[in-house]
Amino acid sequence: MIKMNGVIKRYGNLVALNQFDLNVEDGQIYGLLGPNGSGKSTAINSMLALLSIEKGEIKLFGQRITPTSYAIKRNIGLVPQEVAVLEDLNVQENVDYFCGLYVSDYRERKRLVDAAIAFTDLDKFRKFLPKKLSGGLKRRLNIACGIAHKPSLLILDEPTVAVDPQSRNAILEGIKALNQQGTTVLYTSHYMEEVEQICTTITIMDKGKGLLTGTKEELKASVNLGDQVDIRLINHKAEDMDTIRSLPYVVKAELVEDHLKLEMARGESRLASLFHVLERQGIGMAEMSVRQPTLNDVFLEVTGKELRDHV
Amino acid sequence: MFKTVFRYSLLTTYRQKAVLFWSLAFPLVMSIFFFFAFGNIGAFAKFTEPIKVAYVAPQTRNPFYNLRQILSDIPMSEGSEARLFELQEVKEEEARELVNTNQVTAAVLDLDPPVLLADKVSIKQVVVKQVVEQIHATKTTLTSLAKQQPAAALQTMGQGLNTAEYTRKIPINEGRMGEDILYYFALLAMVSLGACSAGAMVIISQQANKSQEGARVSITPANKWLRVAAAGLASYLVQLVLSLTILAFLTLVLKKIPLDIVPYLSLLISVGTLTGFLMGMAIACMVNGSMNVILSVTTSAYLFSSFLSGLMSHYVQRLVDTKVAWLSAINPGSMMVKSMYSMFYYQKANHSYLLHMLIACLLFSILVVLTLRRRYHDSI
């Protein structure tokens, strides 16, 4: 559905997209992850023919897209990062306005507008101007304007920024429902747990390049991250730490007060082996937790932990 | 799609409080203010004694313009035999002496522009200053207009401009228009040109690199030219209706505009509003920046145009007309103002300014088309 091959886009000396590839298949919820300034929005604007690209090829629905590719545009819906609605139109008028740019027939449009308003649960706010809506409701209106014409490809650019957990959950459930109805979704976000929750395939990008692509399981497997183990110890001695650190499957070990924090290489029977060693040393365990690596860990591992957005 | 954009552009334009305030409420309030403030302009009935003024004649006299005669002929009040000024023609040194010793209220040096000498400021000095300035403004405007319409100028001069009417009303209008109509003309001109902000907003709302809404509509299958045309037509019509509402208020409620000039004035307002509107569109197309930056540049251009055309000070108009006439010729504000003022000064409307405005519209349209043809928006 979306194919980007070797796309290069520069803003002056800044390379925003550097040989960027993307392949979104029909029916997917595709997550595009990246830190601020990684090129996510540039990739979206390029595939929508809002920006010219220097090199490479972009195809949507198997065809090259240009600003006048109206037949292709008819099948695309966009939910931009900023709430892009008209402040002087109420909820219903806004949805009708944007839907009217795709659908001319009045009756058909009315049906679609009502469906989009119902889908985003904005029925009670039909006559409200956007300035009277809360942040979450505005986001839902933003989505309603992007989906009313029933696009087969929906692009959502960080749709849940500054949204409370309830609204966020409703938005994510809505996206899943749209996908089940046949809409292919390209979803960009900072929020790893959202992407982990809904996306079937994920690309992590940084500095204009796609760094990793795969399912969330494939991504986790592709980087060398072990399980995070936290054990509260009883009767331990300082020299016990040397023994623990010498174990071949312990990547990192540190003692914070009574808590032994371990990063362990992945593999079966390693926890059992650890327990055996602790028992042999006469160390008791009060409580224990094991956390498997998350997409967030993968993201930080791939893109680095240095702060972004610095001046 | 055209209908959808047109319909919702109409709705958004007329719902904008700023549009209604600046294009309707504010001009209405100003016109009411003018009505009460300038309603009896030119009436000097409160003076029972003539104002003593020393007059210093020029070295060479202009056969078409006699300031001494004009000042001498101004009556104390409408239809009165008594004269407002008691003139005493003297040499410059003597005039200064008379002013210094308070034997006269002020002295007028008949230069170009006239110079006023006064020792203090009171209502009498203000009256002399206003009258002299008004006479000079009228002379300058007539000189400028005469270059465009010499036949009408000769006719006007032939009917005797060297009278007190110079400061009150123009004989060719047979007193139908008081001089205060110039303030209302200025108001209508400013409202018409003020459509430039609405023009800029059309581009901002439709161009992907100008606003989020613009980016959103740019990825729809709606043709860009159709969108701009529909939004532009809707917004222009709202502006035109607001301008014509003010004209109707001035004509029917305040009764300051003679009915027979309303059709032509409506045409001028239509073309003037279109000129301002397209000027705003052209500026918005050429300026890269946020909505606030674009609107600031548009407003500055509008204010500068109004300033140069003398809408804020007659002195500036005189200065521009005499020192940088080319600037006056290309300034949409001047075109609008002069086309209206010519209706006051001459019997016949001056179509050349209307033609200038139409040419300006054409040039602005070409600029808009050339800039909008860009297919991508790399400044997003």
Interface residues (C-beta under 8 A of the other chain):
Chain A: Y11 N45 L48 A49 L50 L51 S52 T66 P67 T68 Y70 A71 K73 R74 I76 L78 P80 E82 V83 A84 V85 L86 D88 L89 E93 D96 Y97 F98 G100 L101 Y102 S104 C145
Chain B: M1 K3 T4 V5 Y8 L11 T12 R15 Q16 S205 A208 S211 Q212 E213 A215 R216 V217 S218 I219 T220 P221 A222 N223 K224 R227 R375 Y376 H377 D378 I380
